[in-house]
Amino acid sequence: MSKQETSAGGEDDSQFAGAKDQDLPSREVTEGAERAPHRSMFRAMGYDDDDLSSPMVGIANPAAEITPCNVHLDDVAASAHEGVGESAGMPIEFGTITISDAISMGTEGMKASLISREMIADSVELVAFGERIDGLVVVGGCDKNMPGMMMAAIRTDLPSVFLYGGSIMPGDHDGREITIQNVFEGVGAFAEGDISGRELDEIERHACPGAGSCGGMFTANTMASISETVGFAPLGSASPPAEDEGRYDVAREAGELAVEAVEARRRPSDFLSKKSFENAIALQVAVGGSTNAVLHIIAMAREAGVDLDIQDFNRISRRTPKIAELQPGGERVMNDLHEVGGVPVVLRELHEAGLLHGDAQTVTGNTLAEELAAYDPPAIADLDVDFLYTVDDPIHERGAIRILTGNLAPEGAVIKITGEDHLRHEGPVRVFESEEPAMQYVQEGEVASGDVICIRNEGPQGGPGMREMLGVTSAVAGQGHAEDVALFTDGRFSGATRGFSIGHVAPEAFVGGPIAALRDGDTVTIDIDELEFSVDLTPEELTERLADHSPEPNYESGVLAKYGTAFGSAANGAVTNPSIRRD
């Protein structure tokens, strides 16, 4: 027994259940005579003496019937629950929210998406703190669950394991595999008259055949892959599909690992480092991962107290080639990667080329190099596949993510290269004050080759919430203009976005960033090779145009108003945590 106290009647506490190691937070709610009411509440839920004397492992579960990404997570969490219990832990499942990016896309509701990342992190942190939990299994499905859960684990610094819910299998249409990306682009093709309403309807009906996150290397699968790379999840855990039996084996193992991590007192602060996050960036740029990961990696690093700068993405992209061609740039999906060995196949190629820090620690207690040696994935050179390439013979010599700067984005803007590697454009801009009029412009067939489209007032504070513009970019791509029409915004793009699309322009328009000074017809220059993003205006002209800039917030009350005032710059991860926010 960790302590014995003597009551006024002379009896000690040894007769009571709930004693455990002194340094476990949960002993505050289980140990001693004064915690009899607390134990009584636990007993009402079926916990017994052994449970009350075991480490308390919280399982944060964002299950919801609002998205196929999360609809099955109760089953995934149940397997993790089993793993905790079988490892002599006390599993406690609790819920949190999710927002479906795909369903809110193109509506005002999309403003809730990035806010949900922060609310997920806040809610998990609050439960872990309030209930004195000893460790966590944090479960993610849809896009913002992923970073939100890892951010919560970092904040609490409790021994934690990240568990992905898995991705959806591709659908089938006329003998070809399709995903949600094809549906969004089908909207543009229909507006252009390239496909019939009947065909769009058929694509809609077959693109999403079951549970799981969007199948391409979009935001969910990017962040799941990063969870392995950064050390928050075991190798091989990201790729099993949502409805594959292997997904539930992974979940049970996550529960077991969480108990092991609690027993070893292995915390996120013990394995997350600058090397971990540099590894995450290397993986992201090598596989052509979502631009959203730039925002989320920086936010996670901020939470961890790691000094990561947005320009680190350019530095690492310069030395790391793109070696995977998955959707949205290619045709293959996460299951194709799973069938040849999963994310560790890519990590092995990068590590053997000296492009990863093999000595970075992981939640298992081993280094990344040790985990790769134990997993022993196949070498890309030995695989007969059409979507993976070696470092010596890559798709592109540089990684897919680039950070552009110039007088339009002094703090940076983000583009993902999915096609032509030497994009350059100079021309007059067409300015839209929000997403909706831009979408109308495209759907009415006004967009033409050579256009430069600006969508502003969609930033973290201005939106608020940095809406994703997949509807607009997919409509442009669906009309055949993915590479010859440039579009930029202080909002975000979906992981499914492809083409000449620049997001996260910072500073944003709402706070007086240069993007707020643009007028129709101003000449904008975008040069990917030179990492340039500028407008043909002098500093004096920019200052003059912004002199009277004093916009009113879009919301005066409620959650959007609250988080709108809390967000920091996209260049710093759009964090809201007061201790790390940087204006």
PEWOCOR-V781399 format. One record per backbone hydrogen bond with DSSP energy under -1.0 kcal/mol. CO is the residue of the C=O (numbers start at 1). NH is the residue of the N-H. Records with the same first field share a line. If there is no record, write none. Layout:
CO=NH + NH
//
This chain:
7=10
11=7
13=16
21=24
24=27
25=28
26=29
27=31
32=35
33=36
35=39
36=40
37=41
38=42
39=43
40=44
42=45 + 47
43=46
48=52
49=53
51=54
55=90
56=134 + 135
57=92
58=137
59=94
60=139
61=96
67=70 + 71
68=212
70=73
72=75 + 76
73=77
74=78
75=79
76=80
77=81
78=82
79=83
80=84
81=85
82=86
84=89
85=88
90=57
92=59
94=61
100=104
101=105
104=107
107=110
108=111
109=112
110=113
112=116
114=118
115=119
116=120
117=121
118=122
119=123
120=124
121=125
122=126
123=127
124=128
125=129
126=130
127=131
128=133
135=58
136=161
137=60
138=163
140=165
142=145 + 146
144=148
145=149
146=150
147=151
148=152
149=153
150=154
151=155
152=156
153=157
159=136
161=138
163=140
166=213
167=242
171=178
173=176
176=173
178=171
180=184
181=185
182=186
183=187
185=189
186=190
187=191
188=192
189=194
196=200
197=201
198=202
199=203
200=204
201=205
202=206
203=207
213=168
215=334
216=218
218=222
219=223
220=224
221=225
222=226
223=227
224=228
225=229
226=230
227=232 + 233
231=363
232=162
234=237
241=244
244=247
245=249
246=250
247=251
248=252
249=253
250=254
251=255
252=256
253=257
254=258
255=259
256=260
257=261
258=262
259=263
260=264
261=266
267=270
268=271 + 272
273=277
274=278
275=279
276=280
277=281
278=282
279=283
280=284
281=285
282=286
283=287
284=289
285=400
286=323 + 324
290=293
291=294
292=296
293=297
294=298
295=299
296=300
297=301
298=302
299=303
300=304
301=306
302=305
306=308
309=312
310=313
311=315
312=316
313=317
314=318
316=320
317=399
322=395 + 396
323=389
326=329 + 330
327=217
332=327
333=337
334=338
335=339
337=340 + 342
338=341
342=345
343=347
344=348
345=349
346=350
347=351
348=352
349=353
350=355
351=354
356=358
357=360
358=369
360=368
362=365
366=362
367=371
368=372
369=373
370=374
371=375
372=376
379=382
380=383
387=325
396=322
400=417
402=415
404=413
405=533
409=412
412=506
413=404
414=503
415=402
423=528
425=526
427=524
429=521
430=454
432=456
435=439
436=440
437=441
438=442
439=443
440=444
441=446
442=445
448=451
451=486
452=430
453=488
454=432
455=490
459=463 + 466
460=465
467=492
469=473
470=474
471=475
472=476
473=477
474=478
476=481
477=480
481=485
482=500
484=450
486=453
487=502
488=455
489=505
491=504
492=469
494=497
499=501
500=487
502=489
503=414
506=411
508=513
509=512
513=516
514=517
519=522
522=429
523=536
524=427
525=534
526=425
527=532
531=405
532=527
533=408
534=525
535=537
538=542
539=543
540=544
541=545
542=546
544=547
546=549
558=562
559=563
560=564
561=565
563=567
569=572 + 574
570=573
575=568
577=580 + 581
//
